[in-house]
Amino acid sequence: VAVAAAWPGQRASVPVAAQEPLECRKAASAEFEAWAESLGAGMSELTHPERRIAEGFASRPSKAFVFQTLQGAGRIEHARMWWSSAAAPTSIDLAAEEEGGRTELNVLVQLGNELAGHPELVHGGFAATMMDELFGWTMHMEKQARGQGDRKSFTANLNVNYRKTMPLSSVYLMVCKVDKVVRGKKFYLQGSIQNRRGDILVETTALFIATGEGPSSSFRNLKAPAKPS
């Protein structure tokens, strides 16, 4: 059995994780395709997001953490995105300087077996990272819908509540929405990670701040898809 490298002064005694069984990957792929068929009604699909991100980083020495570094076998194995600018009912009352959000993003992901925190379970930090990343995509689409596509935005606050564990080698739906916008600068979002049974595994809220600076390099090649007819 192969042995993992140890930290200096520590004995190398921890075996390397076994390769993800082929049957698990096939089952997850089948679930991904079947679930995808039932999603996206009334929404537009944002095709090949990883390619668009790669184009944005092509001339730079850095790489995008989520859709480049974490993309591939054992990690984020498949992902599909659907986007809508239809104003969804907000869950909160709006004050005079507030507007309801316009954007919803649904992302279906198939995860492999190299994202563990506890054995056989997805690391909680990965779940938080995914939601932060997808809130960023949601923000980009929201700004485009408002004619503010040239403004950068940054995470000011991210709150994560873990409701249930997330097994590895599984498929999940990640939903992000803009709840409200305050003075055109503060964007409040909410999101969740669900399994196919509809169980809420992770709930998140976030505050993003839009600045007056130029477009973000990672999203510069993204255009909002046409609204479905």
mmCIF file of the C-alpha atoms, coordinates in Angstrom:
data_MODEL
# 
_entry.id   MODEL 
# 
loop_
_atom_site.group_PDB 
_atom_site.id 
_atom_site.type_symbol 
_atom_site.label_atom_id 
_atom_site.label_alt_id 
_atom_site.label_comp_id 
_atom_site.label_asym_id 
_atom_site.label_entity_id 
_atom_site.label_seq_id 
_atom_site.pdbx_PDB_ins_code 
_atom_site.Cartn_x 
_atom_site.Cartn_y 
_atom_site.Cartn_z 
_atom_site.occupancy 
_atom_site.B_iso_or_equiv 
_atom_site.pdbx_formal_charge 
_atom_site.auth_seq_id 
_atom_site.auth_comp_id 
_atom_site.auth_asym_id 
_atom_site.auth_atom_id 
_atom_site.pdbx_PDB_model_num 
ATOM 1   C CA . VAL A 1 1   ? 0.000   0.000  0.000   1.00 0.00 ? 1   VAL A CA 1 
ATOM 2   C CA . ALA A 1 2   ? 1.351   3.428  -0.917  1.00 0.00 ? 2   ALA A CA 1 
ATOM 3   C CA . VAL A 1 3   ? 2.150   5.700  2.016   1.00 0.00 ? 3   VAL A CA 1 
ATOM 4   C CA . ALA A 1 4   ? 1.566   9.441  2.176   1.00 0.00 ? 4   ALA A CA 1 
ATOM 5   C CA . ALA A 1 5   ? 4.493   11.768 2.835   1.00 0.00 ? 5   ALA A CA 1 
ATOM 6   C CA . ALA A 1 6   ? 4.863   12.866 6.455   1.00 0.00 ? 6   ALA A CA 1 
ATOM 7   C CA . TRP A 1 7   ? 5.489   16.283 7.942   1.00 0.00 ? 7   TRP A CA 1 
ATOM 8   C CA . PRO A 1 8   ? 9.093   16.800 9.139   1.00 0.00 ? 8   PRO A CA 1 
ATOM 9   C CA . GLY A 1 9   ? 9.640   14.841 12.338  1.00 0.00 ? 9   GLY A CA 1 
ATOM 10  C CA . GLN A 1 10  ? 6.468   12.814 11.875  1.00 0.00 ? 10  GLN A CA 1 
ATOM 11  C CA . ARG A 1 11  ? 6.246   9.164  10.912  1.00 0.00 ? 11  ARG A CA 1 
ATOM 12  C CA . ALA A 1 12  ? 4.761   8.438  7.493   1.00 0.00 ? 12  ALA A CA 1 
ATOM 13  C CA . SER A 1 13  ? 2.063   6.027  8.547   1.00 0.00 ? 13  SER A CA 1 
ATOM 14  C CA . VAL A 1 14  ? -1.143  7.249  6.892   1.00 0.00 ? 14  VAL A CA 1 
ATOM 15  C CA . PRO A 1 15  ? -2.116  5.271  3.761   1.00 0.00 ? 15  PRO A CA 1 
ATOM 16  C CA . VAL A 1 16  ? -3.083  7.162  0.649   1.00 0.00 ? 16  VAL A CA 1 
ATOM 17  C CA . ALA A 1 17  ? -6.842  7.153  0.020   1.00 0.00 ? 17  ALA A CA 1 
ATOM 18  C CA . ALA A 1 18  ? -8.032  4.411  -2.263  1.00 0.00 ? 18  ALA A CA 1 
ATOM 19  C CA . GLN A 1 19  ? -9.013  5.383  -5.777  1.00 0.00 ? 19  GLN A CA 1 
ATOM 20  C CA . GLU A 1 20  ? -12.671 6.276  -6.192  1.00 0.00 ? 20  GLU A CA 1 
ATOM 21  C CA . PRO A 1 21  ? -14.507 3.107  -7.260  1.00 0.00 ? 21  PRO A CA 1 
ATOM 22  C CA . LEU A 1 22  ? -15.564 3.242  -10.888 1.00 0.00 ? 22  LEU A CA 1 
ATOM 23  C CA . GLU A 1 23  ? -19.081 2.137  -10.025 1.00 0.00 ? 23  GLU A CA 1 
ATOM 24  C CA . CYS A 1 24  ? -19.490 5.122  -7.662  1.00 0.00 ? 24  CYS A CA 1 
ATOM 25  C CA . ARG A 1 25  ? -18.432 7.546  -10.378 1.00 0.00 ? 25  ARG A CA 1 
ATOM 26  C CA . LYS A 1 26  ? -20.738 5.931  -12.930 1.00 0.00 ? 26  LYS A CA 1 
ATOM 27  C CA . ALA A 1 27  ? -23.672 6.077  -10.523 1.00 0.00 ? 27  ALA A CA 1 
ATOM 28  C CA . ALA A 1 28  ? -23.016 9.739  -9.756  1.00 0.00 ? 28  ALA A CA 1 
ATOM 29  C CA . SER A 1 29  ? -22.699 10.542 -13.472 1.00 0.00 ? 29  SER A CA 1 
ATOM 30  C CA . ALA A 1 30  ? -26.011 8.835  -14.188 1.00 0.00 ? 30  ALA A CA 1 
ATOM 31  C CA . GLU A 1 31  ? -27.694 10.780 -11.381 1.00 0.00 ? 31  GLU A CA 1 
ATOM 32  C CA . PHE A 1 32  ? -26.158 14.027 -12.662 1.00 0.00 ? 32  PHE A CA 1 
ATOM 33  C CA . GLU A 1 33  ? -27.534 13.514 -16.158 1.00 0.00 ? 33  GLU A CA 1 
ATOM 34  C CA . ALA A 1 34  ? -30.967 12.450 -14.935 1.00 0.00 ? 34  ALA A CA 1 
ATOM 35  C CA . TRP A 1 35  ? -31.261 15.354 -12.506 1.00 0.00 ? 35  TRP A CA 1 
ATOM 36  C CA . ALA A 1 36  ? -30.054 17.850 -15.104 1.00 0.00 ? 36  ALA A CA 1 
ATOM 37  C CA . GLU A 1 37  ? -32.941 16.864 -17.382 1.00 0.00 ? 37  GLU A CA 1 
ATOM 38  C CA . SER A 1 38  ? -35.422 18.160 -14.812 1.00 0.00 ? 38  SER A CA 1 
ATOM 39  C CA . LEU A 1 39  ? -33.688 21.501 -14.156 1.00 0.00 ? 39  LEU A CA 1 
ATOM 40  C CA . GLY A 1 40  ? -33.539 24.822 -15.917 1.00 0.00 ? 40  GLY A CA 1 
ATOM 41  C CA . ALA A 1 41  ? -37.210 25.326 -16.744 1.00 0.00 ? 41  ALA A CA 1 
ATOM 42  C CA . GLY A 1 42  ? -37.738 29.007 -17.556 1.00 0.00 ? 42  GLY A CA 1 
ATOM 43  C CA . MET A 1 43  ? -34.006 29.672 -17.222 1.00 0.00 ? 43  MET A CA 1 
ATOM 44  C CA . SER A 1 44  ? -31.065 29.989 -19.615 1.00 0.00 ? 44  SER A CA 1 
ATOM 45  C CA . GLU A 1 45  ? -28.047 27.697 -19.411 1.00 0.00 ? 45  GLU A CA 1 
ATOM 46  C CA . LEU A 1 46  ? -24.623 29.254 -19.058 1.00 0.00 ? 46  LEU A CA 1 
ATOM 47  C CA . THR A 1 47  ? -22.555 26.781 -21.065 1.00 0.00 ? 47  THR A CA 1 
ATOM 48  C CA . HIS A 1 48  ? -18.967 25.751 -20.298 1.00 0.00 ? 48  HIS A CA 1 
ATOM 49  C CA . PRO A 1 49  ? -18.294 28.166 -17.420 1.00 0.00 ? 49  PRO A CA 1 
ATOM 50  C CA . GLU A 1 50  ? -14.880 26.593 -16.810 1.00 0.00 ? 50  GLU A CA 1 
ATOM 51  C CA . ARG A 1 51  ? -13.777 27.472 -20.359 1.00 0.00 ? 51  ARG A CA 1 
ATOM 52  C CA . ARG A 1 52  ? -14.835 31.082 -19.941 1.00 0.00 ? 52  ARG A CA 1 
ATOM 53  C CA . ILE A 1 53  ? -12.902 31.349 -16.703 1.00 0.00 ? 53  ILE A CA 1 
ATOM 54  C CA . ALA A 1 54  ? -9.849  29.751 -18.361 1.00 0.00 ? 54  ALA A CA 1 
ATOM 55  C CA . GLU A 1 55  ? -10.005 32.353 -21.134 1.00 0.00 ? 55  GLU A CA 1 
ATOM 56  C CA . GLY A 1 56  ? -10.025 35.135 -18.541 1.00 0.00 ? 56  GLY A CA 1 
ATOM 57  C CA . PHE A 1 57  ? -6.871  33.735 -16.928 1.00 0.00 ? 57  PHE A CA 1 
ATOM 58  C CA . ALA A 1 58  ? -5.120  32.682 -20.160 1.00 0.00 ? 58  ALA A CA 1 
ATOM 59  C CA . SER A 1 59  ? -2.639  35.562 -20.210 1.00 0.00 ? 59  SER A CA 1 
ATOM 60  C CA . ARG A 1 60  ? -1.981  35.514 -16.465 1.00 0.00 ? 60  ARG A CA 1 
ATOM 61  C CA . PRO A 1 61  ? 0.370   33.392 -14.320 1.00 0.00 ? 61  PRO A CA 1 
ATOM 62  C CA . SER A 1 62  ? -2.401  32.732 -11.780 1.00 0.00 ? 62  SER A CA 1 
ATOM 63  C CA . LYS A 1 63  ? -5.258  30.228 -11.968 1.00 0.00 ? 63  LYS A CA 1 
ATOM 64  C CA . ALA A 1 64  ? -8.850  30.336 -10.769 1.00 0.00 ? 64  ALA A CA 1 
ATOM 65  C CA . PHE A 1 65  ? -9.146  28.286 -7.587  1.00 0.00 ? 65  PHE A CA 1 
ATOM 66  C CA . VAL A 1 66  ? -12.580 26.737 -8.059  1.00 0.00 ? 66  VAL A CA 1 
ATOM 67  C CA . PHE A 1 67  ? -13.065 26.229 -11.790 1.00 0.00 ? 67  PHE A CA 1 
ATOM 68  C CA . GLN A 1 68  ? -9.437  25.458 -12.602 1.00 0.00 ? 68  GLN A CA 1 
ATOM 69  C CA . THR A 1 69  ? -7.525  24.121 -9.587  1.00 0.00 ? 69  THR A CA 1 
ATOM 70  C CA . LEU A 1 70  ? -10.493 22.204 -8.161  1.00 0.00 ? 70  LEU A CA 1 
ATOM 71  C CA . GLN A 1 71  ? -11.795 21.006 -11.515 1.00 0.00 ? 71  GLN A CA 1 
ATOM 72  C CA . GLY A 1 72  ? -11.210 17.395 -12.572 1.00 0.00 ? 72  GLY A CA 1 
ATOM 73  C CA . ALA A 1 73  ? -11.462 13.746 -11.569 1.00 0.00 ? 73  ALA A CA 1 
ATOM 74  C CA . GLY A 1 74  ? -12.018 13.282 -7.848  1.00 0.00 ? 74  GLY A CA 1 
ATOM 75  C CA . ARG A 1 75  ? -12.853 16.965 -7.358  1.00 0.00 ? 75  ARG A CA 1 
ATOM 76  C CA . ILE A 1 76  ? -15.504 18.943 -9.285  1.00 0.00 ? 76  ILE A CA 1 
ATOM 77  C CA . GLU A 1 77  ? -16.123 16.353 -11.964 1.00 0.00 ? 77  GLU A CA 1 
ATOM 78  C CA . HIS A 1 78  ? -19.100 17.961 -13.734 1.00 0.00 ? 78  HIS A CA 1 
ATOM 79  C CA . ALA A 1 79  ? -20.977 21.245 -13.425 1.00 0.00 ? 79  ALA A CA 1 
ATOM 80  C CA . ARG A 1 80  ? -23.903 22.854 -15.235 1.00 0.00 ? 80  ARG A CA 1 
ATOM 81  C CA . MET A 1 81  ? -25.355 26.325 -14.620 1.00 0.00 ? 81  MET A CA 1 
ATOM 82  C CA . TRP A 1 82  ? -28.758 27.875 -15.247 1.00 0.00 ? 82  TRP A CA 1 
ATOM 83  C CA . TRP A 1 83  ? -29.471 31.563 -14.853 1.00 0.00 ? 83  TRP A CA 1 
ATOM 84  C CA . SER A 1 84  ? -32.580 33.721 -14.687 1.00 0.00 ? 84  SER A CA 1 
ATOM 85  C CA . SER A 1 85  ? -33.126 37.472 -14.421 1.00 0.00 ? 85  SER A CA 1 
ATOM 86  C CA . ALA A 1 86  ? -36.797 37.134 -13.535 1.00 0.00 ? 86  ALA A CA 1 
ATOM 87  C CA . ALA A 1 87  ? -37.466 38.986 -10.313 1.00 0.00 ? 87  ALA A CA 1 
ATOM 88  C CA . ALA A 1 88  ? -38.131 36.321 -7.697  1.00 0.00 ? 88  ALA A CA 1 
ATOM 89  C CA . PRO A 1 89  ? -40.298 37.162 -4.655  1.00 0.00 ? 89  PRO A CA 1 
ATOM 90  C CA . THR A 1 90  ? -38.039 38.514 -1.948  1.00 0.00 ? 90  THR A CA 1 
ATOM 91  C CA . SER A 1 91  ? -38.144 36.910 1.484   1.00 0.00 ? 91  SER A CA 1 
ATOM 92  C CA . ILE A 1 92  ? -37.746 40.225 3.321   1.00 0.00 ? 92  ILE A CA 1 
ATOM 93  C CA . ASP A 1 93  ? -39.511 43.577 3.510   1.00 0.00 ? 93  ASP A CA 1 
ATOM 94  C CA . LEU A 1 94  ? -37.879 46.397 1.550   1.00 0.00 ? 94  LEU A CA 1 
ATOM 95  C CA . ALA A 1 95  ? -37.129 49.892 2.843   1.00 0.00 ? 95  ALA A CA 1 
ATOM 96  C CA . ALA A 1 96  ? -37.103 53.111 0.806   1.00 0.00 ? 96  ALA A CA 1 
ATOM 97  C CA . GLU A 1 97  ? -33.496 52.770 -0.447  1.00 0.00 ? 97  GLU A CA 1 
ATOM 98  C CA . GLU A 1 98  ? -33.772 49.038 -1.178  1.00 0.00 ? 98  GLU A CA 1 
ATOM 99  C CA . GLU A 1 99  ? -34.646 47.137 -4.334  1.00 0.00 ? 99  GLU A CA 1 
ATOM 100 C CA . GLY A 1 100 ? -35.522 43.482 -4.775  1.00 0.00 ? 100 GLY A CA 1 
ATOM 101 C CA . GLY A 1 101 ? -32.951 41.222 -6.410  1.00 0.00 ? 101 GLY A CA 1 
ATOM 102 C CA . ARG A 1 102 ? -33.404 40.072 -10.017 1.00 0.00 ? 102 ARG A CA 1 
ATOM 103 C CA . THR A 1 103 ? -31.060 37.123 -10.343 1.00 0.00 ? 103 THR A CA 1 
ATOM 104 C CA . GLU A 1 104 ? -31.170 33.425 -9.512  1.00 0.00 ? 104 GLU A CA 1 
ATOM 105 C CA . LEU A 1 105 ? -28.422 30.926 -10.312 1.00 0.00 ? 105 LEU A CA 1 
ATOM 106 C CA . ASN A 1 106 ? -28.867 27.144 -10.149 1.00 0.00 ? 106 ASN A CA 1 
ATOM 107 C CA . VAL A 1 107 ? -25.712 25.045 -10.363 1.00 0.00 ? 107 VAL A CA 1 
ATOM 108 C CA . LEU A 1 108 ? -25.660 21.254 -10.507 1.00 0.00 ? 108 LEU A CA 1 
ATOM 109 C CA . VAL A 1 109 ? -22.332 19.713 -9.501  1.00 0.00 ? 109 VAL A CA 1 
ATOM 110 C CA . GLN A 1 110 ? -20.954 16.192 -9.379  1.00 0.00 ? 110 GLN A CA 1 
ATOM 111 C CA . LEU A 1 111 ? -18.261 15.867 -6.720  1.00 0.00 ? 111 LEU A CA 1 
ATOM 112 C CA . GLY A 1 112 ? -15.582 13.178 -6.483  1.00 0.00 ? 112 GLY A CA 1 
ATOM 113 C CA . ASN A 1 113 ? -13.730 11.616 -3.580  1.00 0.00 ? 113 ASN A CA 1 
ATOM 114 C CA . GLU A 1 114 ? -10.814 14.059 -3.103  1.00 0.00 ? 114 GLU A CA 1 
ATOM 115 C CA . LEU A 1 115 ? -12.722 16.786 -1.241  1.00 0.00 ? 115 LEU A CA 1 
ATOM 116 C CA . ALA A 1 116 ? -12.998 15.139 2.174   1.00 0.00 ? 116 ALA A CA 1 
ATOM 117 C CA . GLY A 1 117 ? -12.891 16.708 5.608   1.00 0.00 ? 117 GLY A CA 1 
ATOM 118 C CA . HIS A 1 118 ? -14.062 13.763 7.660   1.00 0.00 ? 118 HIS A CA 1 
ATOM 119 C CA . PRO A 1 119 ? -13.589 10.489 5.762   1.00 0.00 ? 119 PRO A CA 1 
ATOM 120 C CA . GLU A 1 120 ? -16.279 9.997  3.101   1.00 0.00 ? 120 GLU A CA 1 
ATOM 121 C CA . LEU A 1 121 ? -17.760 13.471 3.705   1.00 0.00 ? 121 LEU A CA 1 
ATOM 122 C CA . VAL A 1 122 ? -17.260 16.719 1.791   1.00 0.00 ? 122 VAL A CA 1 
ATOM 123 C CA . HIS A 1 123 ? -15.127 19.254 3.651   1.00 0.00 ? 123 HIS A CA 1 
ATOM 124 C CA . GLY A 1 124 ? -17.232 22.059 5.108   1.00 0.00 ? 124 GLY A CA 1 
ATOM 125 C CA . GLY A 1 125 ? -14.707 24.603 3.887   1.00 0.00 ? 125 GLY A CA 1 
ATOM 126 C CA . PHE A 1 126 ? -15.178 23.378 0.334   1.00 0.00 ? 126 PHE A CA 1 
ATOM 127 C CA . ALA A 1 127 ? -18.949 23.833 0.618   1.00 0.00 ? 127 ALA A CA 1 
ATOM 128 C CA . ALA A 1 128 ? -18.417 27.399 1.861   1.00 0.00 ? 128 ALA A CA 1 
ATOM 129 C CA . THR A 1 129 ? -15.920 28.083 -0.926  1.00 0.00 ? 129 THR A CA 1 
ATOM 130 C CA . MET A 1 130 ? -18.352 26.839 -3.567  1.00 0.00 ? 130 MET A CA 1 
ATOM 131 C CA . MET A 1 131 ? -21.143 29.059 -2.291  1.00 0.00 ? 131 MET A CA 1 
ATOM 132 C CA . ASP A 1 132 ? -18.844 32.086 -2.132  1.00 0.00 ? 132 ASP A CA 1 
ATOM 133 C CA . GLU A 1 133 ? -17.737 31.398 -5.721  1.00 0.00 ? 133 GLU A CA 1 
ATOM 134 C CA . LEU A 1 134 ? -21.285 30.963 -6.985  1.00 0.00 ? 134 LEU A CA 1 
ATOM 135 C CA . PHE A 1 135 ? -22.451 34.079 -5.166  1.00 0.00 ? 135 PHE A CA 1 
ATOM 136 C CA . GLY A 1 136 ? -19.780 35.836 -7.222  1.00 0.00 ? 136 GLY A CA 1 
ATOM 137 C CA . TRP A 1 137 ? -21.275 34.456 -10.443 1.00 0.00 ? 137 TRP A CA 1 
ATOM 138 C CA . THR A 1 138 ? -24.734 35.508 -9.264  1.00 0.00 ? 138 THR A CA 1 
ATOM 139 C CA . MET A 1 139 ? -23.428 38.990 -8.532  1.00 0.00 ? 139 MET A CA 1 
ATOM 140 C CA . HIS A 1 140 ? -21.953 39.259 -12.008 1.00 0.00 ? 140 HIS A CA 1 
ATOM 141 C CA . MET A 1 141 ? -25.284 38.403 -13.617 1.00 0.00 ? 141 MET A CA 1 
ATOM 142 C CA . GLU A 1 142 ? -27.160 40.758 -11.289 1.00 0.00 ? 142 GLU A CA 1 
ATOM 143 C CA . LYS A 1 143 ? -24.867 43.645 -12.183 1.00 0.00 ? 143 LYS A CA 1 
ATOM 144 C CA . GLN A 1 144 ? -25.296 42.930 -15.889 1.00 0.00 ? 144 GLN A CA 1 
ATOM 145 C CA . ALA A 1 145 ? -29.066 42.890 -15.474 1.00 0.00 ? 145 ALA A CA 1 
ATOM 146 C CA . ARG A 1 146 ? -28.782 46.350 -13.865 1.00 0.00 ? 146 ARG A CA 1 
ATOM 147 C CA . GLY A 1 147 ? -26.394 47.758 -16.467 1.00 0.00 ? 147 GLY A CA 1 
ATOM 148 C CA . GLN A 1 148 ? -23.508 47.713 -13.977 1.00 0.00 ? 148 GLN A CA 1 
ATOM 149 C CA . GLY A 1 149 ? -21.438 44.966 -15.575 1.00 0.00 ? 149 GLY A CA 1 
ATOM 150 C CA . ASP A 1 150 ? -18.200 47.013 -15.433 1.00 0.00 ? 150 ASP A CA 1 
ATOM 151 C CA . ARG A 1 151 ? -18.182 47.245 -11.637 1.00 0.00 ? 151 ARG A CA 1 
ATOM 152 C CA . LYS A 1 152 ? -16.140 44.900 -9.488  1.00 0.00 ? 152 LYS A CA 1 
ATOM 153 C CA . SER A 1 153 ? -17.678 43.316 -6.405  1.00 0.00 ? 153 SER A CA 1 
ATOM 154 C CA . PHE A 1 154 ? -16.194 41.645 -3.344  1.00 0.00 ? 154 PHE A CA 1 
ATOM 155 C CA . THR A 1 155 ? -17.442 39.449 -0.506  1.00 0.00 ? 155 THR A CA 1 
ATOM 156 C CA . ALA A 1 156 ? -17.898 41.479 2.673   1.00 0.00 ? 156 ALA A CA 1 
ATOM 157 C CA . ASN A 1 157 ? -19.629 38.800 4.733   1.00 0.00 ? 157 ASN A CA 1 
ATOM 158 C CA . LEU A 1 158 ? -20.375 35.103 4.290   1.00 0.00 ? 158 LEU A CA 1 
ATOM 159 C CA . ASN A 1 159 ? -22.498 33.176 6.783   1.00 0.00 ? 159 ASN A CA 1 
ATOM 160 C CA . VAL A 1 160 ? -22.759 29.378 6.517   1.00 0.00 ? 160 VAL A CA 1 
ATOM 161 C CA . ASN A 1 161 ? -25.079 27.059 8.440   1.00 0.00 ? 161 ASN A CA 1 
ATOM 162 C CA . TYR A 1 162 ? -24.368 23.345 8.056   1.00 0.00 ? 162 TYR A CA 1 
ATOM 163 C CA . ARG A 1 163 ? -27.608 21.364 8.401   1.00 0.00 ? 163 ARG A CA 1 
ATOM 164 C CA . LYS A 1 164 ? -26.586 17.877 7.248   1.00 0.00 ? 164 LYS A CA 1 
ATOM 165 C CA . THR A 1 165 ? -23.447 16.157 6.022   1.00 0.00 ? 165 THR A CA 1 
ATOM 166 C CA . MET A 1 166 ? -22.557 15.877 2.338   1.00 0.00 ? 166 MET A CA 1 
ATOM 167 C CA . PRO A 1 167 ? -21.275 12.450 1.231   1.00 0.00 ? 167 PRO A CA 1 
ATOM 168 C CA . LEU A 1 168 ? -18.464 12.330 -1.310  1.00 0.00 ? 168 LEU A CA 1 
ATOM 169 C CA . SER A 1 169 ? -18.952 11.039 -4.869  1.00 0.00 ? 169 SER A CA 1 
ATOM 170 C CA . SER A 1 170 ? -22.413 12.604 -5.017  1.00 0.00 ? 170 SER A CA 1 
ATOM 171 C CA . VAL A 1 171 ? -24.447 15.181 -6.927  1.00 0.00 ? 171 VAL A CA 1 
ATOM 172 C CA . TYR A 1 172 ? -25.743 18.424 -5.434  1.00 0.00 ? 172 TYR A CA 1 
ATOM 173 C CA . LEU A 1 173 ? -27.819 21.412 -6.481  1.00 0.00 ? 173 LEU A CA 1 
ATOM 174 C CA . MET A 1 174 ? -26.514 24.800 -5.380  1.00 0.00 ? 174 MET A CA 1 
ATOM 175 C CA . VAL A 1 175 ? -29.033 27.641 -5.525  1.00 0.00 ? 175 VAL A CA 1 
ATOM 176 C CA . CYS A 1 176 ? -28.090 31.322 -5.210  1.00 0.00 ? 176 CYS A CA 1 
ATOM 177 C CA . LYS A 1 177 ? -30.391 34.358 -5.251  1.00 0.00 ? 177 LYS A CA 1 
ATOM 178 C CA . VAL A 1 178 ? -30.029 38.099 -4.804  1.00 0.00 ? 178 VAL A CA 1 
ATOM 179 C CA . ASP A 1 179 ? -32.418 39.084 -2.034  1.00 0.00 ? 179 ASP A CA 1 
ATOM 180 C CA . LYS A 1 180 ? -32.074 42.853 -2.076  1.00 0.00 ? 180 LYS A CA 1 
ATOM 181 C CA . VAL A 1 181 ? -29.837 45.712 -3.186  1.00 0.00 ? 181 VAL A CA 1 
ATOM 182 C CA . VAL A 1 182 ? -29.245 48.751 -0.961  1.00 0.00 ? 182 VAL A CA 1 
ATOM 183 C CA . ARG A 1 183 ? -28.347 52.081 -2.614  1.00 0.00 ? 183 ARG A CA 1 
ATOM 184 C CA . GLY A 1 184 ? -27.056 50.201 -5.646  1.00 0.00 ? 184 GLY A CA 1 
ATOM 185 C CA . LYS A 1 185 ? -23.936 49.179 -3.726  1.00 0.00 ? 185 LYS A CA 1 
ATOM 186 C CA . LYS A 1 186 ? -24.735 46.571 -1.080  1.00 0.00 ? 186 LYS A CA 1 
ATOM 187 C CA . PHE A 1 187 ? -26.017 43.281 -2.453  1.00 0.00 ? 187 PHE A CA 1 
ATOM 188 C CA . TYR A 1 188 ? -27.578 40.784 -0.035  1.00 0.00 ? 188 TYR A CA 1 
ATOM 189 C CA . LEU A 1 189 ? -27.749 37.169 -1.219  1.00 0.00 ? 189 LEU A CA 1 
ATOM 190 C CA . GLN A 1 190 ? -29.016 33.834 0.052   1.00 0.00 ? 190 GLN A CA 1 
ATOM 191 C CA . GLY A 1 191 ? -28.264 30.309 -1.057  1.00 0.00 ? 191 GLY A CA 1 
ATOM 192 C CA . SER A 1 192 ? -28.429 26.628 -0.280  1.00 0.00 ? 192 SER A CA 1 
ATOM 193 C CA . ILE A 1 193 ? -26.979 23.244 -1.171  1.00 0.00 ? 193 ILE A CA 1 
ATOM 194 C CA . GLN A 1 194 ? -29.531 20.476 -1.690  1.00 0.00 ? 194 GLN A CA 1 
ATOM 195 C CA . ASN A 1 195 ? -29.548 16.784 -2.489  1.00 0.00 ? 195 ASN A CA 1 
ATOM 196 C CA . ARG A 1 196 ? -31.935 15.260 -5.013  1.00 0.00 ? 196 ARG A CA 1 
ATOM 197 C CA . ARG A 1 197 ? -34.505 14.491 -2.305  1.00 0.00 ? 197 ARG A CA 1 
ATOM 198 C CA . GLY A 1 198 ? -34.743 18.220 -1.653  1.00 0.00 ? 198 GLY A CA 1 
ATOM 199 C CA . ASP A 1 199 ? -33.022 18.076 1.736   1.00 0.00 ? 199 ASP A CA 1 
ATOM 200 C CA . ILE A 1 200 ? -31.282 21.352 2.603   1.00 0.00 ? 200 ILE A CA 1 
ATOM 201 C CA . LEU A 1 201 ? -27.731 20.419 3.575   1.00 0.00 ? 201 LEU A CA 1 
ATOM 202 C CA . VAL A 1 202 ? -26.159 23.874 3.747   1.00 0.00 ? 202 VAL A CA 1 
ATOM 203 C CA . GLU A 1 203 ? -27.740 27.320 4.049   1.00 0.00 ? 203 GLU A CA 1 
ATOM 204 C CA . THR A 1 204 ? -25.808 30.510 3.324   1.00 0.00 ? 204 THR A CA 1 
ATOM 205 C CA . THR A 1 205 ? -26.236 34.255 3.268   1.00 0.00 ? 205 THR A CA 1 
ATOM 206 C CA . ALA A 1 206 ? -23.780 36.837 2.000   1.00 0.00 ? 206 ALA A CA 1 
ATOM 207 C CA . LEU A 1 207 ? -23.175 40.549 1.625   1.00 0.00 ? 207 LEU A CA 1 
ATOM 208 C CA . PHE A 1 208 ? -21.296 41.720 -1.470  1.00 0.00 ? 208 PHE A CA 1 
ATOM 209 C CA . ILE A 1 209 ? -20.075 45.262 -2.043  1.00 0.00 ? 209 ILE A CA 1 
ATOM 210 C CA . ALA A 1 210 ? -19.962 46.678 -5.580  1.00 0.00 ? 210 ALA A CA 1 
ATOM 211 C CA . THR A 1 211 ? -17.194 49.204 -6.219  1.00 0.00 ? 211 THR A CA 1 
ATOM 212 C CA . GLY A 1 212 ? -16.674 51.813 -8.905  1.00 0.00 ? 212 GLY A CA 1 
ATOM 213 C CA . GLU A 1 213 ? -13.662 49.992 -10.350 1.00 0.00 ? 213 GLU A CA 1 
ATOM 214 C CA . GLY A 1 214 ? -13.369 48.225 -13.707 1.00 0.00 ? 214 GLY A CA 1 
ATOM 215 C CA . PRO A 1 215 ? -14.465 44.684 -14.650 1.00 0.00 ? 215 PRO A CA 1 
ATOM 216 C CA . SER A 1 216 ? -13.145 41.666 -12.816 1.00 0.00 ? 216 SER A CA 1 
ATOM 217 C CA . SER A 1 217 ? -10.625 39.708 -14.892 1.00 0.00 ? 217 SER A CA 1 
ATOM 218 C CA . SER A 1 218 ? -12.110 36.311 -14.074 1.00 0.00 ? 218 SER A CA 1 
ATOM 219 C CA . PHE A 1 219 ? -15.559 37.303 -15.357 1.00 0.00 ? 219 PHE A CA 1 
ATOM 220 C CA . ARG A 1 220 ? -14.625 39.609 -18.214 1.00 0.00 ? 220 ARG A CA 1 
ATOM 221 C CA . ASN A 1 221 ? -15.513 37.020 -20.889 1.00 0.00 ? 221 ASN A CA 1 
ATOM 222 C CA . LEU A 1 222 ? -18.891 36.205 -19.403 1.00 0.00 ? 222 LEU A CA 1 
ATOM 223 C CA . LYS A 1 223 ? -22.061 37.573 -20.944 1.00 0.00 ? 223 LYS A CA 1 
ATOM 224 C CA . ALA A 1 224 ? -25.504 37.109 -19.562 1.00 0.00 ? 224 ALA A CA 1 
ATOM 225 C CA . PRO A 1 225 ? -27.328 34.515 -21.659 1.00 0.00 ? 225 PRO A CA 1 
ATOM 226 C CA . ALA A 1 226 ? -30.390 35.553 -23.571 1.00 0.00 ? 226 ALA A CA 1 
ATOM 227 C CA . LYS A 1 227 ? -33.663 35.286 -21.717 1.00 0.00 ? 227 LYS A CA 1 
ATOM 228 C CA . PRO A 1 228 ? -35.682 32.193 -22.605 1.00 0.00 ? 228 PRO A CA 1 
ATOM 229 C CA . SER A 1 229 ? -38.561 32.874 -24.959 1.00 0.00 ? 229 SER A CA 1 
# 
